[in-house]
Amino acid sequence: MRALCFWGSPKAAVLPLLAWPKRYLQLCFVGLTLVLLSGCAMVSVENVDSRDYVKQRRGDVLTTGELSQYTGVVLQILGQDERSCQRQASQCAEMLSTAMGLTTEQRLSTMSELWLHQALWYGKPRYKDLLAELDAYLMSARYAYAYLFYSGVAPYERLFADRQTQVRDYYNFAVQQAATLLFAQQERRWLQESTTVLHTDNWQLRSLLQHRRFREQALPEQLIPANSLSFRGLRNQYRRDGLGAELVAVGKDNTNWQSEKGFSELPVPVVTALLSFGGETLQEVLSTKQATLHVLDPLQQRQVTIAGSPVPLAANFTAGYGLWLARSDFSRQAFWNLMGTSDALAEPHLFLMQPYDPNRKIIVMLHGIASSPEAWVNTANEVLGDETLRENYQLWQLYYPTNLPLIINLQSIRQRLQGTLQHFDATGTAAASQDIVVIGHSMGGLLSRLLVSDSGEQILQVISRQRNLDAQRQKRFFQRFHDDLTFSAMPGVSRAVFIAAPHRGTSIADYRLARWLSGLITLPVAVLESFAQAAELLADPESAESAKPVRFTSIENLSDKDAFVVAAADLPINPLVRYHSIIGVEQPNLPIEQQSDGVVPYLSAHLDGAESEMVIRSGHSVQETSAAILEIRRILHQHLAELPK
């Protein structure tokens, strides 16, 4: 073509062309046409990297800081400049309300995103305008609310629409920001009294407290967005997708949990907030300036109904628990608790991980020596993350003084549990008071077994034989300590899980370091006096063996030679209780009699008659392993399946 089609001056070009064959002229014409068309092409194409696929489809003001592709299309339809709308989002939003050529869904979703963009702009430090920011968030939430429930299309009809997911996120984020801004202004009275109206420049706001903690106790000092919290030490964060802002309520002093009642609910409960807008039609919703802030408990409520549509309620089940543990200072307290210092725990305290529910079965968790509720950090979180378990159980965690002897802790723990049950269920007829599950680790596992055992006079008899008491001294010993050393299985408990429990003690308690540490432990005066009386009654001046000192600190109490542990090792477990063992071993290839988790020997943790026994390669903190947590969950599911229908 280049040889045949040479273009020069008009005279030099046209005259030779007339002499060319027709076929060559046609070819030159086609070539010239293609060149001209390619030079004027309006559309070109290029490949999009797969990594940008989601960004293109779902990127928006919340994820990229730029308006979404969907909003960009709407603005281009109306001939609006996207950049100018980012600077004057509120004006563009108002223009959209009267623009022709848009569907209701396009209009509402775009206006929600534009108002959200405007709110974020007002929130920047150099443009900070609190009232304007709050107003913009309320506007964004209202348009998102209208899109979701009053656009003429039911939410389930857009189930797979990316835009619906985006708009739901606009609503949830706007509610989150509006709620936290309102709390930051410390407008307290209107939150507690639904008849009180809070006025802003453009809105009238009411509150509706549907979270029992807020109705019965003082309001928290602040609401923290759950998605702003990141935890180390928690393997997973569990939440439920849905409508609403996921928040954590923080009190004035969440570490001051001790009370005369001996129990308390989680000091930092999770909250889900919703905003509803007055009106029953789209026009009424869009014209109203009245809004209601709903404060809900997602642990007690799974869904809400809006405009006749059932909607799942958003929830975060980990954030409150994680924040409580992070601020509790349990790791420091646990050691001083063992040492019995002046500020140590004096008696057991029960933490209710959620408000008491008479219809949910209770799981009681007991930690080990020199430990605290932190021992259950991932175990409890995984139970809360399992929807079936969360819906059917309520978690109670016992925090008790680990310096005290086993028998004293046993009696006080039993009293605390029964007193709490009596407080909530005086008649003992609620479903929660039946078929309780007790789970204990280490010394907590031994205490758990004693909670479901019947002693009769077996402990008294064994100690009498060990000390070679004559009839007279035995009589005095029985009279003085009969009530202290006899007990029966706690009613209501029908299943137990023993984890790395030293049922027959451990030789570690006799090591020099353990005995040295035991010597540093301080015990209450009343305990010292009681055991001094026991030592006097058990002493035999004519027997060197009998004259040995009575062991009474928790460390000494866990020795495999301790009189109480030896006596309690063979106590019968209530036949109505099904029990399971989870045992750690560091070297599973050793002979069974040599296996141990480094603290508790396998032979001490093993119990004949267990419904199941799982041996896991692990150290003593076996309760934190994935295998143990899965086994605990399996047992809890089994417990539910076997309950009477």
C-alpha positions as CSV (number, residue, x, y, z in Angstrom):
1,M,0.0,0.0,0.0
2,R,2.8,2.4,0.9
3,A,4.3,1.9,-2.6
4,L,1.1,2.4,-4.4
5,C,-0.5,5.2,-2.4
6,F,1.9,8.1,-2.2
7,W,0.5,11.4,-1.3
8,G,2.3,14.5,-2.4
9,S,1.2,17.8,-3.9
10,P,-2.3,17.8,-5.3
11,K,-1.1,17.9,-8.9
12,A,1.5,15.2,-8.3
13,A,-1.0,13.0,-6.5
14,V,-4.3,13.3,-8.4
15,L,-3.1,13.0,-12.0
16,P,-1.3,9.7,-11.6
17,L,-4.2,8.3,-9.7
18,L,-6.5,8.7,-12.6
19,A,-4.3,6.3,-14.6
20,W,-4.2,3.6,-11.9
21,P,-6.3,0.5,-12.1
22,K,-9.6,0.7,-10.3
23,R,-8.7,-2.1,-7.9
24,Y,-5.7,-0.1,-6.6
25,L,-7.9,3.0,-6.1
26,Q,-10.4,1.0,-4.0
27,L,-7.6,-0.3,-1.8
28,C,-6.2,3.2,-1.2
29,F,-9.7,4.5,-0.3
30,V,-10.2,1.8,2.3
31,G,-6.8,2.3,3.8
32,L,-7.4,6.1,4.1
33,T,-10.8,5.5,5.7
34,L,-9.3,3.2,8.3
35,V,-6.6,5.7,9.2
36,L,-9.1,8.5,9.6
37,L,-11.4,6.4,11.7
38,S,-8.7,5.2,14.1
39,G,-7.5,8.7,14.6
40,C,-11.0,9.7,15.8
41,A,-11.8,6.6,18.0
42,M,-13.7,7.5,21.2
43,V,-13.4,4.1,23.0
44,S,-10.3,2.1,23.8
45,V,-9.9,-1.0,25.9
46,E,-7.3,-2.3,28.3
47,N,-7.1,-5.3,30.6
48,V,-7.9,-4.8,34.3
49,D,-5.7,-6.5,36.9
50,S,-7.7,-9.1,38.9
51,R,-6.5,-7.4,42.0
52,D,-8.5,-4.3,41.1
53,Y,-11.7,-6.3,40.4
54,V,-13.3,-5.9,43.9
55,K,-11.9,-2.3,44.2
56,Q,-13.8,-1.3,41.0
57,R,-17.0,-3.0,42.0
58,R,-17.1,-2.2,45.7
59,G,-14.7,0.7,46.3
60,D,-16.6,3.6,47.8
61,V,-16.3,6.5,50.3
62,L,-15.7,4.1,53.2
63,T,-13.1,1.9,51.6
64,T,-11.2,4.2,49.3
65,G,-12.2,7.7,50.4
66,E,-13.6,8.3,46.9
67,L,-17.2,8.1,45.7
68,S,-18.2,4.7,44.4
69,Q,-18.4,3.7,40.7
70,Y,-22.2,3.4,41.2
71,T,-22.5,7.0,42.4
72,G,-20.1,8.2,39.6
73,V,-22.4,6.7,37.0
74,V,-25.4,8.5,38.5
75,L,-23.7,11.8,38.5
76,Q,-22.5,11.4,34.9
77,I,-26.1,10.6,33.9
78,L,-27.1,14.0,35.2
79,G,-24.0,15.7,33.8
80,Q,-22.6,16.5,37.2
81,D,-18.9,16.7,37.9
82,E,-17.8,14.1,40.4
83,R,-15.0,16.3,41.9
84,S,-17.3,19.3,42.5
85,C,-19.9,17.0,44.2
86,Q,-17.1,15.7,46.5
87,R,-16.5,19.4,47.5
88,Q,-20.2,20.3,47.6
89,A,-21.8,16.9,48.5
90,S,-24.9,18.3,50.2
91,Q,-25.8,20.5,47.3
92,C,-25.4,17.6,44.8
93,A,-27.6,15.5,47.1
94,E,-30.3,18.1,47.1
95,M,-30.1,18.3,43.3
96,L,-30.6,14.6,43.1
97,S,-33.9,14.8,44.9
98,T,-35.6,16.5,41.9
99,A,-33.5,15.1,39.0
100,M,-35.2,13.2,36.3
101,G,-34.1,10.0,34.7
102,L,-33.1,8.1,37.9
103,T,-34.7,5.2,39.7
104,T,-35.7,5.6,43.3
105,E,-32.9,3.2,44.3
106,Q,-30.3,5.2,42.4
107,R,-31.4,8.5,43.9
108,L,-31.5,7.2,47.5
109,S,-28.3,5.3,47.6
110,T,-26.4,8.1,45.9
111,M,-27.7,10.7,48.3
112,S,-26.7,8.5,51.3
113,E,-23.2,8.2,50.0
114,L,-22.9,11.9,49.2
115,W,-24.1,12.9,52.7
116,L,-21.7,10.4,54.2
117,H,-18.9,12.0,52.2
118,Q,-20.0,15.3,53.6
119,A,-20.0,14.1,57.2
120,L,-16.5,12.7,56.8
121,W,-15.4,16.1,55.5
122,Y,-16.9,17.9,58.4
123,G,-15.1,15.5,60.7
124,K,-11.6,16.5,59.5
125,P,-9.7,18.6,62.1
126,R,-9.4,21.6,59.9
127,Y,-13.1,21.7,59.0
128,K,-14.4,20.4,62.3
129,D,-18.0,21.3,62.8
130,L,-19.6,18.9,65.3
131,L,-23.3,19.9,64.7
132,A,-22.9,19.8,60.9
133,E,-21.1,16.5,61.1
134,L,-23.9,15.0,63.2
135,D,-26.5,16.4,60.9
136,A,-24.8,14.9,57.9
137,Y,-24.5,11.5,59.5
138,L,-28.2,11.6,60.3
139,M,-29.1,12.5,56.7
140,S,-26.9,9.7,55.4
141,A,-28.5,7.2,57.7
142,R,-32.0,8.4,56.7
143,Y,-31.4,8.0,53.0
144,A,-29.8,4.6,53.5
145,Y,-32.8,3.6,55.7
146,A,-35.2,4.8,53.0
147,Y,-33.3,2.8,50.3
148,L,-33.2,-0.4,52.4
149,F,-36.9,-0.4,53.5
150,Y,-39.0,2.2,51.5
151,S,-37.7,2.2,48.0
152,G,-40.3,-0.2,46.7
153,V,-37.9,-3.2,46.6
154,A,-37.7,-5.6,49.6
155,P,-34.2,-6.2,50.9
156,Y,-34.3,-9.9,50.0
157,E,-34.9,-9.0,46.4
158,R,-31.5,-7.3,46.3
159,L,-29.8,-10.2,48.2
160,F,-26.9,-10.4,45.8
161,A,-26.6,-6.7,44.9
162,D,-23.3,-5.1,45.8
163,R,-25.0,-1.8,46.1
164,Q,-27.3,-3.0,48.9
165,T,-24.2,-4.2,50.9
166,Q,-22.6,-0.8,50.4
167,V,-25.7,1.1,51.5
168,R,-26.1,-1.1,54.5
169,D,-22.6,-0.2,55.5
170,Y,-23.3,3.5,55.0
171,Y,-26.3,3.2,57.4
172,N,-24.3,1.2,60.0
173,F,-21.3,3.6,59.9
174,A,-23.5,6.7,60.0
175,V,-25.4,5.2,63.0
176,Q,-22.1,4.4,64.7
177,Q,-20.7,7.9,64.3
178,A,-24.0,9.6,65.3
179,A,-24.3,7.5,68.5
180,T,-20.7,8.1,69.5
181,L,-20.9,11.8,68.8
182,L,-24.1,12.0,70.9
183,F,-22.4,10.2,73.8
184,A,-19.4,12.5,73.4
185,Q,-21.6,15.4,74.1
186,Q,-22.7,13.8,77.4
187,E,-26.3,14.3,76.8
188,R,-27.2,11.8,79.5
189,R,-30.8,12.5,80.5
190,W,-32.4,12.0,77.1
191,L,-30.9,8.5,76.8
192,Q,-32.6,7.4,80.0
193,E,-35.9,9.0,79.5
194,S,-37.6,8.3,76.2
195,T,-40.0,11.1,76.7
196,T,-37.2,13.6,76.6
197,V,-36.3,15.0,73.1
198,L,-32.9,16.2,72.2
199,H,-32.9,19.0,69.7
200,T,-30.2,19.9,67.2
201,D,-30.3,22.6,64.6
202,N,-32.2,20.3,62.2
203,W,-33.3,17.2,64.2
204,Q,-35.4,16.0,67.1
205,L,-33.9,12.9,68.7
206,R,-35.4,10.4,71.1
207,S,-33.9,7.4,72.7
208,L,-35.3,3.9,73.3
209,L,-33.3,1.8,75.7
210,Q,-33.9,-1.9,74.9
211,H,-30.7,-3.0,76.6
212,R,-31.5,-4.3,80.1
213,R,-28.2,-3.2,81.5
214,F,-29.0,0.5,80.7
215,R,-32.4,0.3,82.1
216,E,-31.3,-1.2,85.4
217,Q,-27.9,0.4,85.9
218,A,-26.2,3.7,85.3
219,L,-25.4,4.6,81.7
220,P,-21.8,3.9,80.5
221,E,-19.4,6.8,80.1
222,Q,-18.7,6.1,76.5
223,L,-19.5,3.9,73.5
224,I,-16.6,2.6,71.6
225,P,-17.0,1.2,68.0
226,A,-16.2,-2.5,68.1
227,N,-14.5,-2.2,64.7
228,S,-12.0,0.2,66.1
229,L,-10.6,-2.4,68.5
230,S,-7.8,-4.9,67.6
231,F,-6.9,-7.6,70.1
232,R,-3.7,-9.6,70.6
233,G,-4.1,-12.9,72.4
234,L,-7.6,-13.6,70.9
235,R,-7.4,-16.0,68.0
236,N,-10.7,-14.9,66.4
237,Q,-13.2,-12.2,66.6
238,Y,-16.8,-13.3,66.2
239,R,-19.6,-11.1,64.9
240,R,-22.9,-11.3,63.1
241,D,-23.6,-9.4,59.9
242,G,-26.7,-7.4,59.9
243,L,-28.2,-3.9,60.5
244,G,-26.9,-1.6,63.2
245,A,-23.7,-0.2,64.7
246,E,-21.6,-2.7,66.8
247,L,-20.5,-0.9,69.9
248,V,-18.9,-1.6,73.3
249,A,-20.3,0.2,76.4
250,V,-17.6,1.3,78.9
251,G,-18.4,2.3,82.4
252,K,-16.7,4.9,84.6
253,D,-14.5,2.3,86.2
254,N,-14.8,-1.2,84.6
255,T,-12.2,-2.6,87.0
256,N,-14.4,-2.0,90.1
257,W,-16.4,-5.2,89.8
258,Q,-16.5,-6.5,93.3
259,S,-19.9,-6.2,95.0
260,E,-21.7,-7.4,98.0
261,K,-23.7,-9.7,95.8
262,G,-20.6,-11.7,94.9
263,F,-21.4,-11.6,91.2
264,S,-21.5,-9.1,88.4
265,E,-22.3,-9.0,84.7
266,L,-19.6,-8.2,82.2
267,P,-18.6,-4.6,83.0
268,V,-18.2,-3.7,79.3
269,P,-21.3,-5.2,77.5
270,V,-21.7,-5.2,73.8
271,V,-24.4,-3.0,72.3
272,T,-26.0,-2.6,68.9
273,A,-27.5,0.8,68.0
274,L,-30.1,1.5,65.4
275,L,-31.6,4.7,64.1
276,S,-35.3,4.7,62.9
277,F,-37.0,7.6,61.2
278,G,-40.6,8.6,61.5
279,G,-43.1,7.8,58.7
280,E,-44.7,4.8,57.0
281,T,-44.1,5.8,53.4
282,L,-41.1,6.9,51.4
283,Q,-42.3,10.5,51.3
284,E,-42.9,10.6,55.0
285,V,-39.5,9.1,55.8
286,L,-37.7,11.6,53.5
287,S,-39.5,14.6,54.9
288,T,-39.2,13.8,58.6
289,K,-36.7,15.4,60.9
290,Q,-37.5,13.1,63.8
291,A,-35.3,10.1,64.6
292,T,-35.1,7.5,67.4
293,L,-31.9,6.0,68.7
294,H,-32.5,2.3,69.7
295,V,-30.0,0.7,72.1
296,L,-30.2,-3.1,71.9
297,D,-28.6,-6.1,73.4
298,P,-27.5,-8.4,70.5
299,L,-26.9,-11.3,72.9
300,Q,-30.6,-11.3,73.7
301,Q,-32.0,-10.2,70.3
302,R,-31.2,-11.7,66.9
303,Q,-33.3,-9.6,64.6
304,V,-35.6,-6.6,64.3
305,T,-38.6,-5.9,62.1
306,I,-38.6,-2.7,60.0
307,A,-41.4,-1.9,57.5
308,G,-42.7,-5.5,57.9
309,S,-39.3,-7.0,57.0
310,P,-37.4,-9.2,59.5
311,V,-33.7,-8.0,59.5
312,P,-30.8,-9.6,61.3
313,L,-29.3,-7.5,64.0
314,A,-25.6,-6.8,63.7
315,A,-23.5,-7.9,66.6
316,N,-19.9,-8.3,67.8
317,F,-19.6,-11.1,70.4
318,T,-15.9,-10.7,71.1
319,A,-15.2,-7.0,71.5
320,G,-16.7,-6.6,75.0
321,Y,-15.1,-9.7,76.3
322,G,-11.7,-8.8,74.8
323,L,-11.8,-5.2,76.1
324,W,-12.8,-6.4,79.6
325,L,-9.8,-8.8,79.7
326,A,-7.5,-6.2,78.3
327,R,-8.4,-3.7,81.0
328,S,-8.9,-6.1,83.9
329,D,-5.2,-6.4,85.0
330,F,-5.9,-10.1,85.8
331,S,-2.4,-11.2,84.8
332,R,-0.9,-9.1,87.6
333,Q,-3.7,-9.8,90.1
334,A,-3.4,-13.6,89.7
335,F,0.1,-13.8,91.2
336,W,-0.7,-11.5,94.2
337,N,-3.9,-13.4,94.6
338,L,-1.9,-16.5,95.1
339,M,0.5,-14.7,97.5
340,G,-2.5,-13.5,99.6
341,T,-1.4,-9.9,99.7
342,S,-3.6,-7.3,101.4
343,D,-5.4,-6.4,98.2
344,A,-5.9,-10.0,97.1
345,L,-9.3,-11.6,96.5
346,A,-10.9,-12.5,99.8
347,E,-13.7,-14.7,98.4
348,P,-14.9,-16.0,95.1
349,H,-16.5,-13.7,92.6
350,L,-18.7,-14.8,89.8
351,F,-18.6,-13.0,86.4
352,L,-21.7,-13.4,84.2
353,M,-20.6,-13.1,80.6
354,Q,-24.1,-12.0,79.6
355,P,-27.3,-11.0,81.4
356,Y,-28.9,-13.9,83.3
357,D,-31.4,-15.8,81.1
358,P,-33.7,-18.3,82.8
359,N,-34.0,-20.4,79.7
360,R,-30.3,-20.8,78.8
361,K,-28.2,-23.6,80.4
362,I,-25.3,-22.4,82.5
363,I,-21.6,-23.2,81.9
364,V,-19.4,-22.6,85.0
365,M,-15.7,-22.2,84.4
366,L,-13.1,-22.6,87.1
367,H,-9.4,-21.6,86.5
368,G,-6.4,-23.1,88.2
369,I,-3.8,-22.0,90.7
370,A,-2.2,-18.6,90.3
371,S,-4.6,-18.0,87.4
372,S,-7.8,-16.0,86.7
373,P,-10.6,-15.8,84.1
374,E,-7.9,-15.1,81.5
375,A,-7.2,-18.8,81.5
376,W,-10.4,-19.2,79.4
377,V,-9.7,-16.3,77.0
378,N,-10.0,-18.3,73.8
379,T,-12.1,-21.1,75.1
380,A,-14.9,-18.7,76.2
381,N,-14.5,-16.7,73.0
382,E,-14.9,-19.8,70.8
383,V,-18.1,-20.8,72.8
384,L,-19.5,-17.3,72.3
385,G,-18.6,-17.6,68.6
386,D,-20.5,-20.8,68.1
387,E,-24.1,-19.7,67.3
388,T,-25.8,-22.8,68.7
389,L,-23.8,-22.7,71.9
390,R,-24.3,-18.9,72.3
391,E,-28.1,-19.3,71.8
392,N,-28.4,-22.1,74.3
393,Y,-25.8,-21.4,77.0
394,Q,-24.7,-18.6,79.3
395,L,-21.2,-18.4,80.6
396,W,-20.3,-17.9,84.2
397,Q,-16.6,-17.6,85.2
398,L,-15.5,-18.0,88.8
399,Y,-12.6,-16.0,90.1
400,Y,-11.5,-17.3,93.4
401,P,-8.5,-16.9,95.8
402,T,-6.0,-19.6,94.8
403,N,-4.0,-19.3,98.0
404,L,-6.7,-20.9,100.1
405,P,-6.9,-24.6,100.9
406,L,-9.0,-26.8,98.6
407,I,-11.7,-27.5,101.2
408,I,-12.3,-23.8,102.0
409,N,-12.4,-22.9,98.3
410,L,-14.8,-25.8,97.6
411,Q,-17.2,-24.7,100.3
412,S,-17.1,-21.0,99.4
413,I,-17.4,-21.7,95.6
414,R,-20.4,-23.9,96.2
415,Q,-22.0,-21.2,98.4
416,R,-21.3,-18.5,95.7
417,L,-22.9,-20.6,93.0
418,Q,-25.9,-21.6,95.0
419,G,-26.4,-18.0,96.3
420,T,-26.3,-16.6,92.7
421,L,-28.8,-19.2,91.5
422,Q,-31.0,-18.4,94.5
423,H,-30.9,-14.7,93.6
424,F,-32.1,-15.2,90.1
425,D,-34.3,-18.3,90.6
426,A,-35.6,-18.5,94.1
427,T,-37.8,-21.5,93.4
428,G,-35.2,-23.4,91.5
429,T,-37.6,-24.2,88.7
430,A,-35.9,-22.3,85.8
431,A,-34.3,-24.2,83.0
432,A,-31.0,-22.5,83.8
433,S,-30.9,-24.1,87.3
434,Q,-31.0,-27.6,85.8
435,D,-28.3,-29.5,83.7
436,I,-25.5,-27.1,84.6
437,V,-22.1,-27.9,83.0
438,V,-18.9,-27.4,85.1
439,I,-15.6,-27.0,83.4
440,G,-12.4,-26.8,85.4
441,H,-8.7,-26.5,84.6
442,S,-5.8,-27.7,86.9
443,M,-6.8,-27.0,90.5
444,G,-10.1,-25.7,89.1
445,G,-10.6,-29.2,87.6
446,L,-10.0,-30.8,90.9
447,L,-12.5,-28.4,92.6
448,S,-15.0,-29.2,89.8
449,R,-14.8,-32.9,90.6
450,L,-15.3,-32.2,94.3
451,L,-18.4,-30.1,93.4
452,V,-20.0,-33.2,91.8
453,S,-18.8,-35.7,94.4
454,D,-20.3,-37.1,97.6
455,S,-17.9,-37.3,100.5
456,G,-19.9,-38.9,103.3
457,E,-17.4,-39.3,106.2
458,Q,-14.7,-40.8,103.9
459,I,-12.3,-37.9,104.2
460,L,-12.6,-37.8,107.9
461,Q,-12.0,-41.6,108.1
462,V,-9.0,-41.5,105.8
463,I,-7.3,-38.6,107.7
464,S,-8.0,-40.4,111.0
465,R,-6.3,-43.5,109.7
466,Q,-3.4,-41.5,108.3
467,R,-2.9,-39.8,111.7
468,N,-3.5,-43.0,113.7
469,L,-6.1,-41.2,115.8
470,D,-7.4,-43.1,118.8
471,A,-11.1,-43.2,119.5
472,Q,-11.1,-40.1,121.8
473,R,-9.1,-37.9,119.5
474,Q,-11.1,-39.1,116.5
475,K,-14.3,-38.2,118.2
476,R,-13.1,-34.7,118.9
477,F,-11.8,-34.4,115.3
478,F,-15.1,-35.5,113.8
479,Q,-17.1,-33.1,116.0
480,R,-14.9,-30.1,115.2
481,F,-14.5,-30.7,111.4
482,H,-17.5,-32.7,110.4
483,D,-19.2,-29.8,108.6
484,D,-16.0,-28.6,107.1
485,L,-14.9,-32.0,105.6
486,T,-18.2,-33.5,104.5
487,F,-20.1,-32.4,101.4
488,S,-22.5,-33.7,98.8
489,A,-22.7,-33.1,95.0
490,M,-24.0,-29.8,94.1
491,P,-27.6,-30.1,92.8
492,G,-28.4,-29.1,89.3
493,V,-25.0,-30.1,87.8
494,S,-25.4,-32.9,85.3
495,R,-22.1,-32.7,83.3
496,A,-18.5,-31.9,84.1
497,V,-15.3,-31.5,82.1
498,F,-12.0,-32.0,83.9
499,I,-8.9,-30.5,82.1
500,A,-5.4,-31.3,83.3
501,A,-6.8,-31.9,86.8
502,P,-4.5,-33.3,89.5
503,H,-7.2,-35.6,91.1
504,R,-4.4,-37.5,92.9
505,G,-2.1,-34.6,93.3
506,T,1.3,-33.9,91.8
507,S,4.9,-34.3,93.0
508,I,5.7,-30.9,91.7
509,A,4.1,-29.5,94.9
510,D,6.9,-31.1,96.9
511,Y,9.7,-29.6,94.8
512,R,12.0,-27.2,96.7
513,L,10.9,-24.2,94.7
514,A,7.2,-24.9,95.2
515,R,7.7,-25.4,98.9
516,W,9.7,-22.1,99.1
517,L,6.9,-20.3,97.2
518,S,4.4,-21.9,99.5
519,G,6.2,-20.5,102.5
520,L,5.6,-17.0,101.1
521,I,1.9,-17.4,100.9
522,T,-0.2,-15.4,103.4
523,L,-3.4,-16.9,104.6
524,P,-6.3,-15.1,106.5
525,V,-6.1,-15.2,110.2
526,A,-9.3,-17.3,110.4
527,V,-7.9,-19.9,108.2
528,L,-4.7,-20.1,110.2
529,E,-6.6,-20.5,113.5
530,S,-8.8,-23.2,112.0
531,F,-5.9,-25.2,110.8
532,A,-4.0,-24.7,114.0
533,Q,-6.9,-26.4,115.7
534,A,-6.8,-29.2,113.2
535,A,-3.1,-29.7,113.8
536,E,-3.6,-29.8,117.6
537,L,-6.4,-32.4,117.3
538,L,-4.4,-34.5,114.8
539,A,-1.1,-34.4,116.7
540,D,0.0,-37.4,118.7
541,P,2.9,-36.7,121.1
542,E,4.0,-40.4,121.0
543,S,4.1,-40.5,117.2
544,A,6.7,-38.7,115.1
545,E,4.6,-39.3,112.0
546,S,1.6,-37.8,113.6
547,A,3.6,-34.8,114.7
548,K,4.3,-33.7,111.1
549,P,2.8,-30.3,110.3
550,V,-0.5,-30.2,108.6
551,R,-0.3,-28.9,105.0
552,F,-2.8,-26.1,104.4
553,T,-1.6,-23.7,101.6
554,S,-3.0,-24.4,98.1
555,I,0.4,-25.4,96.8
556,E,1.0,-27.9,99.6
557,N,-2.6,-29.0,99.3
558,L,-1.9,-30.2,95.7
559,S,0.9,-32.6,96.8
560,D,0.3,-36.3,95.9
561,K,1.0,-36.9,99.6
562,D,-1.4,-34.4,101.0
563,A,-3.9,-36.0,103.4
564,F,-7.0,-34.3,101.9
565,V,-6.1,-35.0,98.3
566,V,-5.4,-38.7,99.1
567,A,-8.6,-38.9,101.0
568,A,-10.6,-37.2,98.2
569,A,-9.1,-39.1,95.3
570,D,-11.6,-42.0,95.5
571,L,-14.7,-40.1,96.4
572,P,-17.7,-41.3,94.3
573,I,-19.0,-38.9,91.7
574,N,-22.7,-38.3,91.6
575,P,-24.1,-41.0,89.3
576,L,-26.3,-38.4,87.6
577,V,-23.3,-36.5,86.4
578,R,-21.6,-37.4,83.1
579,Y,-18.0,-36.4,83.1
580,H,-15.1,-36.1,80.6
581,S,-11.4,-35.8,80.9
582,I,-9.0,-33.7,78.7
583,I,-5.4,-34.5,79.5
584,G,-2.2,-33.0,78.2
585,V,1.0,-35.0,77.7
586,E,4.3,-33.6,76.6
587,Q,5.9,-36.9,75.5
588,P,3.1,-39.3,74.3
589,N,5.6,-42.0,73.3
590,L,6.6,-42.6,76.9
591,P,5.0,-45.5,78.9
592,I,1.6,-44.4,80.3
593,E,2.9,-44.3,83.9
594,Q,5.6,-41.7,82.9
595,Q,3.4,-39.4,80.8
596,S,2.8,-35.9,82.1
597,D,1.9,-32.4,81.0
598,G,4.9,-31.1,82.8
599,V,2.9,-30.4,86.0
600,V,0.2,-33.1,86.3
601,P,1.0,-36.7,85.6
602,Y,-1.4,-38.6,83.3
603,L,-2.2,-41.1,86.1
604,S,-3.3,-38.2,88.3
605,A,-5.5,-36.6,85.6
606,H,-7.1,-39.9,84.5
607,L,-10.4,-41.0,85.9
608,D,-12.1,-44.3,85.5
609,G,-15.7,-44.1,84.4
610,A,-15.3,-40.9,82.2
611,E,-17.7,-40.8,79.3
612,S,-14.8,-39.7,77.2
613,E,-11.1,-39.0,77.6
614,M,-9.0,-37.0,75.1
615,V,-5.2,-37.0,75.4
616,I,-3.5,-34.1,73.6
617,R,0.1,-33.4,73.0
618,S,0.5,-30.3,75.1
619,G,1.9,-28.7,78.2
620,H,-0.2,-27.9,81.3
621,S,-2.2,-25.1,79.6
622,V,-3.9,-27.6,77.4
623,Q,-7.3,-25.8,77.7
624,E,-6.0,-23.2,75.3
625,T,-5.1,-25.7,72.5
626,S,-7.4,-25.9,69.4
627,A,-7.9,-29.6,70.0
628,A,-9.1,-29.1,73.6
629,I,-11.5,-26.2,72.6
630,L,-13.0,-28.4,69.8
631,E,-13.5,-31.2,72.3
632,I,-15.2,-28.8,74.8
633,R,-17.5,-27.6,72.0
634,R,-18.3,-31.2,71.0
635,I,-19.2,-32.0,74.6
636,L,-21.4,-29.0,74.9
637,H,-23.2,-29.8,71.7
638,Q,-23.6,-33.4,72.9
639,H,-25.0,-32.1,76.2
640,L,-27.7,-30.1,74.3
641,A,-28.6,-33.1,72.1
642,E,-29.0,-35.4,75.2
643,L,-31.2,-33.0,77.2
644,P,-34.8,-34.2,77.8
645,K,-37.1,-32.8,75.1
